[in-house]
Amino acid sequence: MFSLRNDTVIISSIDNWDLANKIGNLLEISVLQPNLQIFSDGESKIQLDSVYNKKCIIIQSTHPPVDEHLMQLFMIIDKCNTDRAENICVISPYMGYSRQDKEFIKGEVISIDLIGKILETIGTDRLVTVDIHNPNVLTKFHFKADNISAIPLLAQYVLNYLKLDNPLVISPDTGGITRAKQLASILKTDMLSLTKTRDKYTGNVTTRYEGTTPLYGRDVILIDDMISTGHSIINAVKILKQLECKNVFVLCTHALLLENAAQKLLTIGINDIIATNSLPNPFAKVDLSSILSQHISSFITVSS
């Protein structure tokens, strides 16, 4: 268990600095930023003041460049372990390699399992992440690993700021049905799912609508855990527009927005992209600090 005293410190890189400071303010824990230097060959160098006997909460998303941010995370954890930190908790709102969770083609390395082994080996006591692509991967980690949902916060944003006409929640594929059902339940509206198939060799995606629910004139909330290149969302929006829906809002927890994805989405006619601040992005309208602070409070004790 963590205790909320001067012996607890939050450590955060510059990418998650705003989120870390909000969490630090809510929990009244000081925030420490490592000194990071990146050399011309891409190598990272970390310098961190001693955290001897501290309880360390490391806040570091492993967004693109994923390998760079993962290596920096490993270095910070190792420094804490070398300093004999009393406990090391990693808060990684976006967890890289989470989609490499099975052997799609014979001989493939299941990368997320490897990440878990490395985190354990270098001294991680606990991992907390948000809307990981497949929560089941965390059951293979040999230390405490928690996945928390940002859906209630995204739903609250919709209720507070979007004035929708006969709204409908849609998942771009069947894998996201649970997520879409949760959002629809909070919003007290209907949901449906599109069908998506992906060629495991080329990665090409095909999307279809196989339902019978009419979409004409309805406002649509398209929900996914992440947007990377945006291809799946773009395919879904094209179908929704063909079915003559009215407005389309795209909600996600993690807005990676690679390959000019945001501009492509806005160009095809969506109204807005609404994401969290799990990683730096221009559409981070939903702040995770409240739910992360609440979760941290569930396994720390406050001293009198």
C-alpha positions in Angstrom: 0.0 0.0 0.0 1.1 3.6 -0.7 0.8 6.2 2.0 0.1 9.8 1.2 3.0 11.6 3.0 6.2 13.3 2.0 7.6 9.9 1.2 5.4 9.7 -1.9 6.4 11.4 -5.1 4.9 11.6 -8.6 7.5 11.4 -11.5 6.4 12.6 -14.9 7.9 13.4 -18.3 7.1 16.6 -20.0 4.5 14.9 -22.3 2.3 14.1 -19.3 3.3 17.1 -17.2 -0.1 18.8 -17.2 -1.9 15.6 -16.3 0.6 14.8 -13.6 0.4 18.2 -12.0 -3.4 18.0 -11.9 -3.2 14.6 -10.2 -0.5 15.9 -7.8 -2.7 18.9 -6.9 -5.7 16.6 -6.2 -3.7 14.2 -4.1 -1.4 16.8 -2.6 1.7 14.9 -3.8 4.8 16.7 -5.2 5.7 16.2 -8.8 9.2 15.6 -10.0 10.3 15.9 -13.6 13.4 13.9 -14.8 16.0 15.6 -16.8 15.7 14.1 -20.3 18.3 14.4 -23.1 17.9 12.9 -26.5 21.1 12.5 -28.5 21.4 12.9 -32.3 21.3 9.1 -32.8 17.9 8.9 -30.9 19.2 7.5 -27.6 17.6 8.9 -24.5 19.5 9.9 -21.3 17.6 10.2 -18.0 18.8 12.0 -14.9 16.6 11.8 -11.8 17.2 13.0 -8.2 17.4 10.3 -5.6 14.0 8.7 -4.6 15.5 6.5 -1.9 12.8 4.9 0.2 10.1 6.9 -1.6 6.8 5.5 -2.9 7.0 6.4 -6.6 4.1 7.0 -8.9 5.4 7.3 -12.5 3.1 8.9 -15.0 4.2 8.1 -18.5 2.1 7.3 -21.6 3.9 5.2 -24.1 2.5 6.9 -27.2 4.4 7.3 -30.5 7.3 7.2 -30.7 6.4 4.2 -28.7 9.8 2.6 -28.4 11.3 5.9 -27.3 8.7 6.5 -24.6 8.9 2.9 -23.4 12.7 3.0 -23.1 12.4 6.2 -21.1 9.8 4.6 -18.8 12.1 1.6 -18.3 15.0 3.9 -17.4 12.9 5.8 -14.8 11.6 2.6 -13.2 15.1 1.2 -13.1 16.4 4.4 -11.5 13.7 4.2 -8.8 14.5 0.5 -8.2 18.3 1.2 -8.0 17.5 4.0 -5.5 15.6 1.4 -3.4 12.3 3.1 -3.8 9.8 1.5 -1.4 7.2 1.0 -4.1 6.9 1.7 -7.8 3.5 2.3 -9.5 3.3 3.1 -13.2 0.4 5.1 -14.5 0.5 4.7 -18.3 -2.8 6.1 -19.6 -2.0 5.0 -23.1 -0.2 1.6 -23.2 1.8 0.9 -26.3 1.9 -2.5 -28.0 -1.5 -3.3 -26.5 -2.8 -4.3 -30.0 -0.1 -6.9 -30.4 -1.9 -9.2 -28.0 -2.0 -12.5 -29.9 -0.1 -14.4 -32.5 -2.0 -13.3 -35.6 0.5 -14.9 -38.0 2.5 -18.0 -36.9 5.9 -16.9 -35.5 4.8 -13.4 -34.3 6.0 -12.2 -31.0 3.2 -11.3 -28.6 4.7 -7.9 -27.8 2.5 -6.8 -24.9 3.4 -10.0 -23.0 7.1 -9.0 -23.4 6.4 -5.5 -22.1 4.8 -7.1 -19.0 7.9 -9.3 -18.4 10.2 -6.3 -18.7 8.1 -4.2 -16.3 8.2 -7.0 -13.8 11.9 -7.6 -14.1 12.9 -4.0 -13.5 10.8 -3.7 -10.4 7.3 -2.5 -11.2 4.9 -3.2 -8.4 1.7 -1.9 -10.1 0.5 -0.7 -13.5 -2.6 1.4 -14.1 -3.8 2.1 -17.6 -6.9 3.5 -19.3 -9.1 1.7 -21.8 -6.4 -0.7 -23.0 -7.3 -2.3 -26.3 -7.7 -5.8 -24.7 -8.0 -5.8 -20.9 -7.4 -9.6 -20.8 -3.7 -9.0 -21.6 -3.2 -7.6 -18.1 -4.2 -11.0 -16.5 -0.9 -12.4 -17.8 1.2 -9.8 -15.9 2.7 -11.2 -12.7 2.1 -8.0 -10.7 -1.0 -5.9 -10.0 -2.4 -4.4 -13.2 -5.5 -2.3 -13.5 -7.5 -1.0 -16.4 -9.9 1.8 -15.8 -12.6 3.2 -18.2 -12.8 6.7 -19.5 -16.3 6.1 -20.9 -18.1 7.8 -18.0 -16.1 11.0 -18.5 -16.6 10.9 -22.3 -20.3 10.4 -21.7 -20.4 13.4 -19.3 -18.8 15.6 -21.9 -21.5 14.6 -24.4 -24.3 15.3 -21.9 -22.7 18.7 -20.9 -21.7 20.1 -24.3 -23.4 18.3 -27.2 -27.0 19.0 -28.1 -28.0 15.9 -30.1 -31.0 15.1 -32.1 -32.3 11.5 -31.7 -28.7 10.3 -30.9 -27.4 6.9 -31.8 -24.1 5.3 -30.4 -22.2 3.3 -33.0 -19.2 1.0 -32.6 -17.0 0.8 -35.8 -16.6 -2.9 -35.2 -18.0 -5.8 -33.1 -14.9 -5.7 -30.9 -16.1 -2.4 -29.4 -19.7 -3.4 -28.6 -19.1 -3.5 -24.9 -17.6 0.0 -25.0 -20.5 1.3 -27.1 -23.1 -0.3 -24.9 -21.6 1.3 -21.8 -21.7 4.7 -23.4 -25.3 4.2 -24.7 -26.5 3.1 -21.3 -25.1 6.3 -19.7 -26.6 8.4 -22.4 -29.9 6.4 -22.3 -29.9 5.9 -26.1 -29.7 3.1 -28.7 -26.5 1.6 -30.0 -25.5 -0.6 -32.9 -22.3 -2.0 -34.4 -20.7 -2.0 -37.9 -18.8 -5.0 -39.1 -15.1 -4.7 -39.8 -12.7 -7.2 -41.3 -9.0 -6.7 -41.6 -6.6 -8.6 -43.9 -4.0 -10.0 -41.4 -1.2 -9.7 -44.1 -1.9 -6.3 -45.7 -3.8 -4.7 -42.8 -6.5 -3.4 -45.3 -9.8 -2.8 -43.6 -13.3 -3.5 -45.0 -16.4 -2.1 -43.1 -20.1 -3.0 -43.6 -23.4 -2.1 -42.1 -25.5 -5.3 -41.8 -28.3 -4.0 -39.6 -31.8 -2.8 -40.3 -32.0 0.3 -38.0 -32.6 3.4 -40.1 -30.0 6.1 -39.6 -31.7 8.9 -41.7 -31.6 12.2 -39.9 -30.1 10.9 -36.6 -27.1 12.3 -34.8 -24.4 9.7 -34.5 -21.7 9.2 -31.8 -19.0 7.0 -33.2 -17.0 5.5 -30.2 -13.6 3.7 -30.3 -10.8 3.2 -27.8 -8.2 4.8 -30.1 -7.7 6.6 -33.4 -4.3 5.9 -34.9 -4.3 6.4 -38.7 -8.1 6.9 -38.7 -8.7 4.4 -41.6 -11.3 2.4 -39.6 -13.2 5.5 -38.5 -13.0 7.0 -42.0 -14.6 3.9 -43.5 -17.3 4.0 -40.9 -18.1 7.6 -41.5 -18.4 7.0 -45.2 -21.0 4.4 -44.6 -22.9 6.5 -42.1 -23.0 9.4 -44.6 -24.3 7.1 -47.3 -27.1 6.1 -44.8 -27.9 9.8 -44.5 -27.3 10.3 -40.8 -27.3 13.9 -39.7 -24.2 14.8 -37.6 -21.3 12.6 -36.7 -19.2 13.1 -33.5 -16.1 10.8 -33.0 -15.2 9.9 -29.4 -12.1 8.1 -28.3 -9.9 7.7 -25.3 -6.6 7.8 -27.2 -6.2 10.2 -30.1 -2.9 9.2 -31.7 -4.0 10.8 -35.0 -1.1 9.6 -37.2 -0.7 10.3 -40.9 -2.7 13.5 -40.8 -5.7 11.5 -39.5 -7.4 14.5 -37.9 -7.5 16.5 -41.1 -8.8 13.5 -43.1 -11.6 13.0 -40.6 -12.6 16.6 -40.6 -12.5 16.7 -44.4 -15.0 13.9 -44.8 -17.5 15.8 -42.7 -17.4 14.8 -39.0 -18.5 17.5 -36.6 -15.8 17.0 -34.0 -13.2 14.7 -32.5 -13.5 14.4 -28.7 -10.6 12.7 -26.9 -9.0 12.5 -23.4 -5.6 13.8 -22.3 -4.2 10.3 -22.1 -1.5 11.6 -24.5 -0.8 15.1 -26.0 -3.3 15.9 -28.7 -5.3 18.9 -29.9 -8.7 17.3 -29.2 -8.0 16.5 -25.5 -11.3 17.9 -24.2 -11.7 15.3 -21.5 -9.4 15.4 -18.4 -8.5 12.0 -16.9 -7.0 13.5 -13.7 -10.2 12.9 -11.6 -10.6 9.2 -12.3 -6.8 8.5 -12.1 -6.7 10.4 -8.8 -9.7 8.5 -7.5 -8.1 5.2 -8.5 -4.7 6.0 -7.0 -6.6 6.9 -3.8 -8.1 3.4 -3.7 -4.7 1.9 -3.0 -3.0 4.7 -1.0 -3.6 5.5 2.6 -3.7 9.1 3.9 -1.7 9.8 7.0 -3.3 11.7 9.8 
